[in-house]
Amino acid sequence: MLSQVVELIESKRRFAITSHIRPDGDSLGSSLGLYWLLRALDKEVEVIMRDPVPHAYQKLPGTEFVRVTPRVDRPYDAVFVIECSDITRPGLVDLERQFVVNIDHHSTTALFGDINWIDATASAVGEMIYNLCKALGVRVTREIAECVYTALITDTGSFHYSNTSERTFKVASELVRAGVKPAKVSQAVFANYPWSKIELLSEVLSTVKRDPSGRVAWLVQTLEMQERASATDEDGDGFVNYPMSCGDVEACAFFKETAPGVYRVSLRSKCDVNVARIAERFGGGGHRNAAGCTYQGAWEEAERDLVGLLVNAVEHRGANGTGPLGLGAEQEIVPAPEGRKAERDARP
């Protein structure tokens, strides 16, 4: 609850902030926004991450203060865990020994914290950090504003996704008033790619397929493609959105091979096709129209299982999306075959 978070911050002094492995715009922007908020209150605070700051977010104010570490190796009064589906997602050893504050906007998130502040109506955790500023009476500085604005535009797809609300635009307006230059931030995040991303994209797009109806698409990135393009793992971020730009496509899966036989799967959909329910079946989660999971198995099995579920979800979605996976009440999909190992990975 927000009131518990406010009380904790007001009564304690030494904090750490972390988020999930392979931090994205919302997790990193929200973490750094909270960092500047706590600094404004004269608290001792640091941001700790298992993985380095991705190239796209290196211009965010405060990235130079992010400490990359495999474990929580210092004493804190509390550790804020931002946008994580469970306690393992940050990948930090000994995190569970800390007093944990779980802050997220995903309805699928486990209540693993000593304090859990979950707001599924927020478009991004960044929106929640903005509300926390207001609750604590902290002025929204340019640093806070740029970090929170980055969280908003990345998690709403530059205000394209269905999680965008009237409140989102009100917060964005306040952030611009506080000093954000929208064009500057957008260019830093979306128009600052290395050429290796383009080389990789050309290979990945050559793999795109559609089902007979044309409403479900999927594509794959292999380790060999990444090596040929001299690309990094993060260069494949966002590729799932390309097939979704086709008017006929209602759902898409992007399979990114991260190790032999291991695929990180990003799922996207339109309207009432609920891909979060599909991701949950493989230990993942997310939003109705944007979710992810990790799949361990042969490529043929991954393609069959995930694409099959997407096709079913599109074909049998309920008018109100109330059935399992958005299906009618009598059309629930049977469980995935036993013996298939799935790891929890709720962020695409």
N, C-alpha and C positions, 0 to 999 in steps of 0.2 A: 504494500500500500504506500502511496505517496507520503502520507502523514508519518509513517514509520521511517521512511528514508530521510525526510526533513529532520525528524527528531534525532536520528543517528548522526547526521552530519553536524548538527548544532552541538551535540554533546561529546563528539569524539574529534581526534586531531589528525591521526596518521592513517592514510588510505592508499590503496593501490587500485588500479583499474585495468581490466583485461577483457578480451573478447575471444572469438573463435579463431582457430587456425585459419590461415589464408584470409586475413581480414579484408573486408570489402568497404564500400563507401559508408554504409550506415554504421557498421561496427566500429570503424576507425574514426569517422566523423563524430559519432556520439561519444566515443571514449575520450577524444581530445576536447570535445565541447565540455564534457564533465570535468576534465582536467583543468581547463581554464576557469570554470565555475568555482571549483574548490580552491584554486590559487587565489581567486578574488576574495575568498573568505579567509585567506591567510592560513590554509591548511597545508600540512605536509602530504604531498601526493606524487605518485609516479604512475606512468602507464607502462605495463609490462605485457609483452606478447611473445608467443613462441616463435612466430614467423616475422620476418622483416616487413616493413611498410612497402606495399606494392608501388610500382612506378607511377601509376595513375594518381596516387594520393600523396606523393612526396612533397607537393607544394602546400599542403595543409599546414597552417600555423601550429607548431608544437611537435611536428614529426621528429625533429632532432632530439627530443626528450624521450622518445619511446625506447625502452630498454628491452632488447631481445634476450630471452632467458628460457631455459627448459623447465624451470621450477620456481615456485614461490620461496625465495631464499632469504626473506627479511621479515621481521615482525610488523604486523599492521593491526590497527583497530578493526578494520574491515576491508574486504576486497569486493569491489563492484564488478560483477560479471555481466557484460553487455551482449545482448542478442545471441544467447547460446541455448540450444535445445536441452542440454543436460550438463552436468558438472564436468564431464570428460571433454567437452568440445574445445575449451581453451588449450588442451594438451599440456597443461602445467602440472608437474609433480607436486604433491603436498597441498594443492589448492583446497582439497576437502577438509584440511585441518584448520582452515581459516574461518572467520565469521564472514559468511558470503551474503552479498546482496544481489539478488537475481533481477535484472531489469530487461524486459523484452516486450515485444508487441506481437509475437506469434502465439496463437491460441493452442498450438501443439506443444508448447514448452513445458517441460517437467518442473514441478515446484520444488527445486533442489536447494533453494537458498534458506538461510536463517530468516531473511526477509525476502519476500517475493512481490515485486511490483510488475504486474503484467497488464498491459492495456491493449487489447486486440483491436480497439477502434483507432489507434494511432497509425498513421501512414508509415512511420519509421520510429525507431527509438529516439532519433534526433528530435522529433516532435515532443517526446516525453522529457528530454533534457531541457528543452525550451520551457516546458511547464514547470520543471523543477527550479529553473532560474526564477521564475515568477513567484513560486511558493516560498523561496528563500530570500526574496527581495534583492536578488543580484541583478545589477544592470547588465544587459546583453551587450558585451563588447564586440568589436569587430572580429576578434579571434574566435569568440564563442559563435558568433553569427556565421562566419565562413565555414566552420566545422559542422554546425547543425544544418546549414543550407546544403552542404555536400551530402549529408545523410539523407536529406529529403529528396534531392534530385536523383540520387542513385537508386533509392528504394522505390520511388514512384515512376521510374523510367522517364525522368524529366516531366513529371505530372501527366504521363500517358496512362498509367495503370489504374485499375479499378479501386485501389486503396487510396487514391487521391480524393480528398474531401474538401468541403468548404473551409474546415479548420486548417487543412494543410496550406491553402492559399493565404489564409489570414496570418499564419506563422511565417510563411515565406515573405509576405509583405513587411512584417515587422523586422525580419532579418535584413531585407534590403534597406529599410530605414536605418538600421544599425550600422550600415556600411558595406554590405555585400554588393559586389559587382557581378550580376548573374552571368554575363557573357564571359568574364574573366574566369570564373569558377568552372563554367561548362567547358571552356576551351582546355583548361588544365586537366579536367577529368576525362573528357570525351574526344579531344582532338590533340592528344599528346602521345600517340602510340609509336612504338619503335617499328621499323620496317619489317622486323621478323614476324610481327602480328599479321601483316598483310600477306606475307609469304605463306604463313600457316593457314590463314583464312582461305586462300586459293585452293589448298589441298582439301581442307575440311568440307568446303562447299561442293566439291566434286563427289562427295559421298552421300549427299542428301537424297532421301527417298520419300515417297508418299504411299499411303495405303490406297486401295482401289477407289475409295470415295473421294480421295484428294483432300480430306479434312484433317488427316494426321500425318505429320512429317517427322523425320528423325535424321540425325547425322552423327558422325563419329570422328573423334580425333585420336589417333594412335601415337604411341611413343615414337615410332619410326617417322611419322610426319613432323612431330615436334623436333626431332633431331635434325632432319633434313632442312628445316627452316631456321635452325639455330635459335629456336624459340624457348621461352620459359613457360612454366605451367600457367602463369597468370595471363599469358598472351591469348589463351583460348577463352577468356572471360567474355561473355556477351554474345558468343557465336549462336547460342540457342535462339536469339531474337531474330536472326535473319529469315528463317522460314516463316516466322510469325508475321512478317510484313506482307505476306501473301494473303489476299482477301479470303481465299477459300480455306486456308489452314486455320483450324480451331484449337489444335494442340500440337505440341512439339516436344521431343526428347533429344537432348544432346548428351552423348556418351563420351566422356573424356577419360582415356586410359591413363591411369596414374602409376600403375605397376602391372606386370604381366598378369592378366586375368582379373584386374581390379579396375572398375569404372566408376567415376564420379558422375552422377546423372543429374542434369538440370532439366526441370520440367516447366513448361509454360502452357497457358491456355487462355481462351477468351470466354467471356460471359459466364455461364453457370457450370462449366466443366471444372470439376474440383480435382486438381492434380495433387493437392496436399494429402488427400486421402490415399492416393496411390503411393506417394512417397512414404507415408506412415507404414505401409505394409512391408517396406524394406528398411525400417528403422529410422527413416528420415522424417521430414515434415516441412512446414513453411506456410505459405498463404494459399488460398483457393486457386489463384491463377499463377503462382510462382512458388515452386518448391524444389526439393532436391533430396538425394539419397546416395548411398554408396552400394554398389553391387559387386559381389565377388563370384566369378564363374566365367565360363567360356563366352565369347562374343555372341555366338549363335543363341545361347540361352538368354543372355541379357537382352538381345534384340527381341526375341520371342516373348519373353515375360513382360517387359516394360511396354513395348509397342502394343501387345495384345491388350493390356490393361487400358492404355490410352484409347484404343479403338473402341473398346467396350464403354468407356466413360463417355465418349462423344456420341456413340450410337444410342445409348440408353439413359442419358442424363434426364433427371426429373425436371419438370417445369420450374420447380422452386429449388432444385439442387438439394432436396432433402433426403433422398435415398443414399445408400452406401456408395461412395465415389460419385455422387450425383446421379445414381441410377434409381430406377423404380424400386419399390420395396421388395419385389419378388425377383429381382435380377441381380442379386449380390454376386460378385465374382468369387470363385473358389480360391482358397489360399494358394500362394506360390508353392511349387513342389518342395518337399522336405529335403534337407541336405544342402540347400542353397544358402550360403552364408551372407547375411546382410549386416552391414555396420551402420550405426546411427550417424547420419550426416545431414542435418536438417537445413543446411544452407547450400544453395547451388554454387 
